[in-house]
């Protein structure tokens, strides 16, 4: 029986490369010359440091641009609040990975409402879709891509 898995994962090596490129761009931009500003990759977050809030907003655009160029879905970033201490402002962007329980239920519900002859089973942080026909599975993929869910989805492990 044909199957595939729905996952929400982020390639951390590409995120690391994007953060490095964003830091390099800060060094070359005229509007950031002489200003203490940086991007830092933490275990599951990206920390943006600058002197003013408007600079953090500009840096967010730089980061998102670099992530898109490296084919990382920016929907995986969950922004935190802007914190300030002294002459430095910080904002932490959490990198969301995996399909949580509510999103998993929403995906299974959409698959069942599609009336296709497939079964959906939640398996931890991924969802396995099983069907008799390959065409039904491809219709499920197309339907979920059109659904515009809040989390980025990848479809992997497609087997006939």
Buried (B, 14 or more C-beta within 10 A) or exposed (E): EBBBBBBBBBEBEBBEBBBEBBBEBBEEBEEBEEEEBBBEBEEEBBBBBBBBEEBBEBBBEBBBBBBEEBEBBBBBBEEEEBEEEEEEBBBBBBBBBBBEEEBBEBBBEBBEEBEBEBBBEBEEBBBBBBBEEEEBBBBBBEBBEEEEBEBBBEBEEBEE
